[in-house]
Amino acid sequence: MYEVIFFGYVNIGDIMFWSVEFPKFHVPSFSKKLDVAIIGGGITGLTTAYYLKDSNLKIGLFDKGKVASGVTSKTTAKITYLQGDIYQRLGSRAKKYFLSQKEAISELIHIIEKEHIDCDLEQVVSVLFTLDKANIYKLDEEKRLLQQFGCYPFDIIDSHIEAGFGIRDSYVFHPLKYLKGLCKTLLQKIDFYEDILVQNIQKNGNFYVLKTTSGIFEARDVVVCCHYPFFLLPSYIPLKTYVEREYVNVCKMKEHKHFSAINIDSELHSVRYYKNYLIYGSNQSRLTSKINYSKNYQKSIADFEKYFKKEPQYTWMNQDIVSNDLLPFIGKVCPHLFIGTAYRAWGMTNGTLAGKILADSILNRKNQYITFFDPKRMNMSLFYHSFLGTFHYMKVYAQSLWKKNNPFYIRINGIIYAIYEDEEHEIHRIRLLCPHMKCNLVFNSFEKTWDCPCHGSRFDLDGKLLEGPAKEDLKH
Ligand SMILES: Cc1cc2nc3c(=O)[nH]c(=O)nc-3n(C[C@H](O)[C@H](O)[C@H](O)COP(=O)(O)OP(=O)(O)OC[C@H]3O[C@@H](n4cnc5c(N)ncnc54)[C@H](O)[C@@H]3O)c2cc1C
């Protein structure tokens, strides 16, 4: 039997695969007046702070938990510009996106070298492959585009795949050792406010007022790096994005291999090594109310065993945000309010890029990507999927209302409640509305949680918040 050490939000045995002890952050002044407030201590927030640290601005970085405890702590941390079939999907925007990823890799390596960050950085061959003959044409097209951009991809011959090619200028690292290294450069330069949830931001004259669980703070500039933005306006990001969930399995192998790989087919297989641990990502799926958590989880384990003939030692699930037009949202959403999100599971490059763009925007420095990733951009393709998603959701939800099973749904004075009876016959009641943007929640029968199919917030059976963007528990 395999031992599930970490799955979803239940951390059995309290062992995480990426695990590093961070310094204790001393907050020198606990000043409530800041020049820049950064919300979120993942790769985006810490990189933004890094690029701002020598500006003489008074900077505070807030995290609702500990720094580096969000999505970045559960990533697979491949640093590459081979990102599936992205270049053919981006059309005329492909070349610029390619250049941005190359630049992000250079920036990341530059920071690691300049700051002597010991994060097990390793240059590896990054491979793009297919397991399906029918997709060889897609692979060829991606290779052709890369050659057009000036790269030298080379063919990979391997009996396990139908076809594949590789590039050499890509890397892997230990994401938390990297974030710890960034933090060390920030000590004494910025204030860390851990375990403080930012609940609301409001403009008041020349300042933003941040309502937090530790009282009110004021800041001239606010940078929202909390993975999922907790507001709709300005810029409607929640309507222009969706959430994708992926399973990661890890096992110790006999040897360490010096490559990372991802396929181009509809069913994801992603591989990298850390020392001689094999890290395998699979079963990526878009969050909808139809998602079958149990099936996806079991399949991720079965795939691991099928391909690597071993049982996983570590298993976890993680989710990332995808914009409907595939490009991240990075930059100014309105005067003095900035955001970096929707990296499509490529946050090592895009989070780094975001840090640079956001700092340049605050310091009024030029940056060639400011318009390219503009979070205010609007076009039909950005909203199309949201309309489809909403329609689908309403349909499934309406059906669930007249099925009298467990959970049982009931409407009282126009408000819908869900009642669930667990195996011990204990009754759990919640109000079905996600406090974030009022989407109706969907029961995740496998993990026994209430999940938001629109934006990925999750709650336990009694409505206790497990994962944002929501900021509060469910009402009973
Ligand atoms: C399974 C999986 C594998 C991946 N593999 C790769 C890969 O190989 N290569 C790659 O480039 N990318 C990869 N990614 C993507 C990458 O991990 C993410 O895009 C990136 O880590 C996001 O970083 P972030 O800083 O935006 O968010 P986070 O790391 O989540 O940081 C956000 C922080 O904000 C805090 N926060 C949230 N709300 C509030 C609030 N209201 N107040 C205060 N604090 C708040 C959170 O506690 C958190 O610490 C992967 C993603 C997934 C899901």
The ligand as an ORCA input file, in Angstrom:
! r2SCAN-3c Opt
* xyz 0 1
  C       0.398     21.305     -9.804
  C       1.103     22.544    -10.266
  C       2.376     22.439    -10.811
  C       3.038     23.578    -11.248
  N       4.263     23.442    -11.806
  C       4.892     24.525    -12.294
  C       6.146     24.401    -12.958
  O       6.687     23.299    -13.102
  N       6.736     25.526    -13.426
  C       6.152     26.738    -13.297
  O       6.715     27.716    -13.791
  N       4.971     26.898    -12.652
  C       4.329     25.824    -12.162
  N       3.129     25.965    -11.537
  C       2.552     27.300    -11.347
  C       3.121     28.041    -10.153
  O       3.319     27.161     -9.063
  C       2.155     29.151     -9.724
  O       1.733     29.866    -10.853
  C       2.838     30.132     -8.769
  O       3.411     29.405     -7.706
  C       1.857     31.158     -8.240
  O       2.568     32.001     -7.366
  P       1.863     33.224     -6.648
  O       2.903     33.983     -5.939
  O       1.017     33.956     -7.634
  O       0.823     32.554     -5.616
  P       1.084     31.858     -4.185
  O       2.343     31.112     -4.128
  O      -0.185     31.112     -3.875
  O       1.191     33.090     -3.192
  C       0.065     33.841     -2.816
  C       0.130     34.131     -1.317
  O      -0.907     35.056     -1.015
  C      -1.432     34.757      0.273
  N      -2.783     35.322      0.331
  C      -3.871     34.939     -0.382
  N      -4.927     35.732     -0.091
  C      -4.481     36.636      0.832
  C      -5.108     37.711      1.525
  N      -6.394     38.038      1.324
  N      -4.361     38.408      2.429
  C      -3.054     38.082      2.651
  N      -2.430     37.084      2.005
  C      -3.125     36.370      1.104
  C      -1.390     33.224      0.332
  O      -1.342     32.773      1.671
  C      -0.111     32.903     -0.443
  O       0.993     32.708      0.423
  C       2.431     24.849    -11.116
  C       1.160     24.960    -10.560
  C       0.481     23.833    -10.161
  C      -0.900     23.975     -9.631
*
